[in-house]
Amino acid sequence: MNLLDFIKGIIIVWLAGISPLDTNNSSGCTNPDYFLAHRTACRQISPVVKTLEYEAAQNKALSIATMGSSVTGGMGASQKEKNWVSQLAQALKKQPGLSDLQVSNGGINGFSTQNMIDRQIPDRIIRQKPAVVLFETCLLNDYLQNIPIETTNKNIATIMNQLTQGLPGSRIVLLSPNPRRHGEVKNKAGHTYEDYILGTKAFIEQNGWEYIDIYKEMNETLAKKNMNLDQVLSDATHPNDEGYDLWANSVIEYFLKGPKRGNE
């Protein structure tokens, strides 16, 4: 999060009548009743797990719905429990009041953003009435299917509009997919895979939507550990168990601690 984003967040919570100082004591967003009364503003400064814990305090049946492509479904993992969605579910169920949390995996092999719309996947998610939606942006398949980036961004906006209108009380978080081999090669639309990553990230941040940059975080972790991409992929596009561990760690950290700030 850069300085401008931080300042915008402070303005939002102040307009909602919340002092940023209140978020560290019982009179602010750490109080369940206060959080629910100031849901939109508190989400700017509270980790996702707090949303779940505060909703659980109201004795609600809580669920998380995920939607995306095969890398959300877990292709490349040695077993179901190794994909990032399963690992996230295991970690969250250890948090106070969340042992009964339900997490559905809506990753579908080969799906692009256009497939999401054509097959009415947002409507399926809305019918589940989840407290949190994780939307992996399907860029691996938009790249392979030569969908222009402008169309990809338009599709993301369409999906987000459907989700926010159909689930006004839910928290929606977008995620990029992982790095892939040969992503520097341009497709028939004239775009590299990284073009999709960077183009959609800018569009998502411009709209103020919550976003986890899995692509960036996995690459940074590989660099820190002096590892190469082949070590965490099962083929050209899908993570192996170690790759899904890196993905899961990033999502779990975001859920428990919130977005990284500054140089974190």
C-alpha positions as CSV (number, residue, x, y, z in Angstrom):
1,M,0.0,0.0,0.0
2,N,1.5,3.4,-1.0
3,L,1.2,6.7,0.8
4,L,-1.7,7.9,-1.4
5,D,-3.7,4.7,-0.7
6,F,-3.0,5.0,3.0
7,I,-4.2,8.6,3.1
8,K,-7.4,7.7,1.1
9,G,-8.1,5.0,3.7
10,I,-7.7,7.5,6.5
11,I,-10.1,9.9,4.8
12,I,-12.7,7.1,4.3
13,V,-12.7,6.1,7.9
14,W,-12.9,9.7,9.1
15,L,-15.8,10.4,6.9
16,A,-17.5,7.4,8.4
17,G,-17.1,8.9,11.9
18,I,-14.2,6.7,13.0
19,S,-11.0,8.0,14.4
20,P,-8.0,6.0,13.2
21,L,-6.9,6.0,16.8
22,D,-10.0,4.1,17.8
23,T,-9.0,1.0,15.8
24,N,-6.6,0.0,18.6
25,N,-9.1,0.0,21.4
26,S,-12.6,-1.4,22.2
27,S,-14.3,1.8,21.0
28,G,-13.2,1.3,17.4
29,C,-13.1,-1.4,14.8
30,T,-11.8,-4.1,17.1
31,N,-15.3,-4.1,18.8
32,P,-17.7,-6.5,17.0
33,D,-20.8,-4.3,17.4
34,Y,-18.9,-1.2,16.3
35,F,-17.4,-3.1,13.3
36,L,-20.8,-4.2,12.1
37,A,-22.2,-0.7,12.4
38,H,-19.3,0.7,10.4
39,R,-18.6,-2.3,8.2
40,T,-17.5,-0.5,5.0
41,A,-15.1,1.9,6.7
42,C,-13.7,-0.8,9.1
43,R,-12.9,-3.0,6.2
44,Q,-10.4,-0.4,5.0
45,I,-8.2,-1.1,8.0
46,S,-9.2,-4.5,9.4
47,P,-7.8,-7.9,8.3
48,V,-10.3,-10.2,6.6
49,V,-10.3,-12.6,9.6
50,K,-11.9,-9.8,11.7
51,T,-14.8,-9.6,9.3
52,L,-15.4,-13.4,9.9
53,E,-14.9,-13.2,13.6
54,Y,-17.3,-10.3,14.0
55,E,-19.9,-11.9,11.8
56,A,-19.5,-15.2,13.8
57,A,-20.1,-13.2,17.0
58,Q,-23.6,-12.6,15.6
59,N,-24.2,-16.4,15.4
60,K,-24.3,-16.4,11.6
61,A,-23.4,-19.4,9.6
62,L,-20.3,-18.3,7.9
63,S,-18.8,-19.3,4.5
64,I,-16.2,-18.3,2.1
65,A,-16.7,-18.9,-1.7
66,T,-13.8,-19.0,-4.1
67,M,-14.0,-18.6,-7.9
68,G,-11.3,-18.8,-10.5
69,S,-9.5,-21.2,-12.8
70,S,-7.6,-24.5,-12.3
71,V,-5.0,-22.9,-10.1
72,T,-7.8,-22.1,-7.7
73,G,-9.1,-25.7,-8.1
74,G,-5.7,-27.0,-7.2
75,M,-4.5,-28.7,-10.4
76,G,-0.9,-29.7,-9.9
77,A,-1.2,-30.4,-6.2
78,S,-0.5,-33.9,-5.0
79,Q,-3.8,-34.0,-3.1
80,K,-6.8,-31.8,-2.4
81,E,-5.5,-30.7,1.0
82,K,-2.4,-29.2,-0.6
83,N,-4.1,-26.6,-2.7
84,W,-4.2,-23.0,-1.4
85,V,-7.9,-22.9,-0.8
86,S,-7.8,-26.0,1.5
87,Q,-4.7,-24.6,3.3
88,L,-6.5,-21.3,3.9
89,A,-9.6,-23.1,5.3
90,Q,-7.4,-25.2,7.6
91,A,-5.7,-22.0,9.0
92,L,-8.9,-20.0,9.4
93,K,-10.8,-22.8,11.3
94,K,-8.1,-22.5,14.0
95,Q,-9.2,-18.9,14.7
96,P,-11.6,-18.0,17.5
97,G,-15.2,-18.8,16.6
98,L,-14.4,-20.1,13.1
99,S,-14.2,-23.9,13.6
100,D,-17.5,-24.3,11.7
101,L,-16.4,-22.1,8.8
102,Q,-17.4,-23.5,5.4
103,V,-15.0,-22.8,2.4
104,S,-16.1,-23.8,-1.1
105,N,-13.6,-24.2,-4.0
106,G,-15.1,-22.8,-7.2
107,G,-12.0,-23.1,-9.4
108,I,-12.8,-24.5,-12.9
109,N,-10.3,-25.9,-15.3
110,G,-9.7,-23.7,-18.4
111,F,-11.9,-20.9,-17.3
112,S,-11.2,-17.3,-18.4
113,T,-13.0,-14.1,-17.3
114,Q,-15.2,-14.5,-20.3
115,N,-16.2,-18.0,-19.3
116,M,-17.0,-16.7,-15.8
117,I,-19.6,-14.4,-17.3
118,D,-20.9,-16.8,-20.0
119,R,-21.4,-19.6,-17.5
120,Q,-23.0,-17.2,-14.9
121,I,-20.5,-18.0,-12.2
122,P,-21.2,-14.8,-10.2
123,D,-24.8,-15.8,-9.9
124,R,-23.8,-19.2,-8.5
125,I,-21.6,-17.4,-5.9
126,I,-24.4,-15.0,-5.0
127,R,-26.8,-17.8,-4.3
128,Q,-24.3,-19.2,-1.7
129,K,-24.5,-15.9,0.3
130,P,-20.9,-16.1,1.5
131,A,-19.4,-13.7,4.0
132,V,-16.2,-13.5,1.9
133,V,-15.6,-14.0,-1.8
134,L,-12.1,-14.7,-3.2
135,F,-12.0,-14.0,-7.0
136,E,-8.9,-15.3,-8.7
137,T,-8.8,-13.4,-12.0
138,C,-8.2,-16.3,-14.5
139,L,-5.4,-14.4,-16.2
140,L,-3.6,-17.6,-17.2
141,N,-6.5,-18.5,-19.4
142,D,-7.2,-15.0,-20.7
143,Y,-3.6,-15.0,-21.8
144,L,-3.8,-18.4,-23.4
145,Q,-7.2,-17.6,-25.1
146,N,-5.8,-14.3,-26.5
147,I,-8.4,-12.1,-24.9
148,P,-7.4,-8.5,-25.1
149,I,-6.5,-6.9,-21.8
150,E,-9.1,-4.2,-22.3
151,T,-11.8,-7.0,-22.5
152,T,-10.3,-8.7,-19.5
153,N,-10.6,-5.6,-17.4
154,K,-14.2,-5.0,-18.7
155,N,-15.0,-8.6,-17.7
156,I,-13.5,-8.1,-14.2
157,A,-15.6,-5.0,-13.8
158,T,-18.8,-6.8,-14.9
159,I,-18.1,-9.7,-12.4
160,M,-17.4,-7.2,-9.6
161,N,-20.5,-5.2,-10.3
162,Q,-22.6,-8.4,-10.2
163,L,-21.0,-9.5,-6.9
164,T,-21.1,-6.2,-5.1
165,Q,-24.8,-5.7,-6.1
166,G,-25.8,-9.3,-5.3
167,L,-23.7,-9.5,-2.1
168,P,-23.8,-6.0,-0.6
169,G,-22.8,-7.2,2.9
170,S,-20.0,-9.5,1.7
171,R,-16.3,-8.8,1.5
172,I,-14.8,-9.4,-1.9
173,V,-11.1,-9.9,-2.5
174,L,-9.4,-10.3,-5.9
175,L,-6.2,-12.3,-6.4
176,S,-3.9,-12.6,-9.3
177,P,-2.8,-16.1,-10.4
178,N,0.7,-17.4,-10.0
179,P,3.7,-16.8,-12.3
180,R,4.1,-19.2,-15.3
181,R,6.8,-20.4,-17.6
182,H,7.3,-18.6,-20.9
183,G,5.1,-15.7,-19.8
184,E,7.4,-13.3,-21.7
185,V,6.1,-14.7,-25.0
186,K,3.4,-12.5,-26.6
187,N,0.1,-14.1,-27.5
188,K,-2.0,-13.5,-30.6
189,A,-3.5,-10.4,-28.9
190,G,0.1,-9.0,-28.6
191,H,0.3,-9.3,-24.8
192,T,2.7,-11.0,-22.5
193,Y,1.4,-12.8,-19.4
194,E,2.9,-10.0,-17.3
195,D,1.0,-7.4,-19.3
196,Y,-2.2,-9.1,-18.0
197,I,-0.9,-9.1,-14.5
198,L,0.2,-5.4,-14.5
199,G,-2.8,-4.2,-16.6
200,T,-5.4,-5.8,-14.3
201,K,-3.6,-4.8,-11.1
202,A,-3.6,-1.1,-12.2
203,F,-7.3,-1.4,-13.1
204,I,-8.3,-3.1,-9.8
205,E,-6.4,-0.7,-7.7
206,Q,-7.9,2.2,-9.6
207,N,-11.3,0.9,-8.7
208,G,-10.3,0.6,-5.0
209,W,-11.0,-3.1,-4.8
210,E,-9.2,-5.4,-2.4
211,Y,-6.4,-7.2,-4.1
212,I,-3.7,-9.8,-3.3
213,D,-0.8,-9.8,-5.8
214,I,0.1,-13.5,-5.7
215,Y,2.2,-13.1,-8.8
216,K,4.4,-10.5,-7.2
217,E,4.6,-12.1,-3.8
218,M,5.6,-15.5,-5.2
219,N,8.3,-14.0,-7.4
220,E,9.6,-12.0,-4.4
221,T,9.7,-15.1,-2.2
222,L,11.5,-17.1,-4.9
223,A,14.1,-14.4,-5.2
224,K,14.6,-14.2,-1.4
225,K,15.0,-18.0,-1.2
226,N,17.3,-18.1,-4.3
227,M,14.9,-20.5,-6.0
228,N,13.8,-20.7,-9.6
229,L,10.2,-20.9,-10.9
230,D,10.6,-24.5,-12.1
231,Q,11.0,-25.6,-8.5
232,V,7.4,-24.5,-7.6
233,L,5.6,-25.5,-10.8
234,S,4.2,-28.9,-11.8
235,D,4.1,-27.9,-15.5
236,A,4.2,-24.6,-17.4
237,T,1.3,-23.0,-15.5
238,H,0.2,-25.0,-12.4
239,P,2.0,-24.8,-9.0
240,N,3.2,-28.0,-7.3
241,D,2.8,-28.6,-3.6
242,E,5.6,-26.1,-2.8
243,G,4.1,-23.5,-5.1
244,Y,0.7,-23.8,-3.5
245,D,2.4,-23.5,-0.1
246,L,3.7,-20.1,-1.2
247,W,0.3,-19.0,-2.5
248,A,-1.5,-20.2,0.7
249,N,1.0,-18.4,2.9
250,S,0.4,-15.1,1.1
251,V,-3.4,-15.4,1.4
252,I,-3.3,-16.5,5.0
253,E,-1.1,-13.6,5.9
254,Y,-3.4,-11.2,4.2
255,F,-6.4,-12.7,6.0
256,L,-4.8,-12.6,9.4
257,K,-2.7,-9.3,9.2
258,G,-4.3,-7.3,6.4
259,P,-2.6,-5.7,3.4
260,K,1.1,-5.0,3.5
261,R,2.1,-1.4,4.0
262,G,5.1,0.5,2.7
263,N,8.1,-1.7,2.2
264,E,6.8,-4.8,4.0
